Amino acid sequence: MSERSAAPAVDPLEPRPRRAPPGHWPDFTTYFLRYPPGLQEVVRVTFAASGPGACAFVDRAIELLHGPDGARTVERGRVLVPADPETQLVIAYWDDPVAHRRWAGSAAVEGLLDGPAPPAHWCETAVLPLTHSEAHFGQRTRQTGLGRLEGTRHEFCPMVGYWGAARDRIPASADDELEPGAMVPGPIAGGSGDQWIVAPANLCTIRTSQDWHGAPADHLAWYREQVEPVLRAGVEHLHGAPHESGCVAVRYVQETDLEGADVDRTCVLAHFRSLGHLEAWARDHPTHHAIFASAMEMVRRFGDDLGIRLFHEVSVLPLGRCHGRYVGCADDAGLLRRVDDEAA
């Protein structure tokens, strides 16, 4: 038997702070998400519809999402940016990929997607490997997205407040630069305006959340006047400058309850060509500088009592882990939009 001790096993879901300055400690308290033992990946599906019949389409999708093999969590909203066409959507998460495959292959779900336009409708499916994902919360209350999955918990996050912290929070980044893959051929066209597309390797998907439920009046006023306008301006820039930013698709969403009534939360859903493209926009562009500065000033002003709950989840998706189907949609809808490799 060797006298040398075996090297301790590396937990593939444990982030490693390779980029943190020596002795770094954050100036404020945030949390990252821990998952139940054995969970390796989560499936996130986004259904959307535009035009006449959109609400009925989304209502039917929600009905199916609560049926056999349905999603663990379901959230609804309406798209604010881009505003045209008016779009309803639903975001669903599975912590059982096998159940999702059965659900997606059911006759009822295939029948919904096979239906003709109008309404124009689409479905984007992303399998989120937890080795390639991070979820970061300002507070531990009123969770959304990945934070609503059963068995998740929150731990203090030391990997915040330095450049590269978001990348460090993705466990796979310790051994992989997560460079963008080549654009894949496509889309594949079917009948009646039906198109399918597979995302390139290492597409970076991000969902942010801004929740003001129960916030004190002065906190909400600061958010409405100082943060929300620059957040929206940033989304509008990303939507209008895909080749400059590397942002394939972005949607600013007013979240609602499952019946369609507005709630006190918005989210941003975006796909970037890679994590590097997202980082470059965050590092270099005035629109993100304005978002970051206004949000940090809000955090400094109200401290740990801040009533605005901020959250994001980021995943980098290996080839084959993300695809979209679009029926009756514009040729640049969602993942159909081609973004040149010349973006930073």
Summary of the structure (lengths in Angstrom):
residues: 344
radius of gyration: 20.0
end to end distance: 52.2
largest distance: 72.7
contacts: 1101
relative contact order: 0.19
helix: 30%
strand: 30%
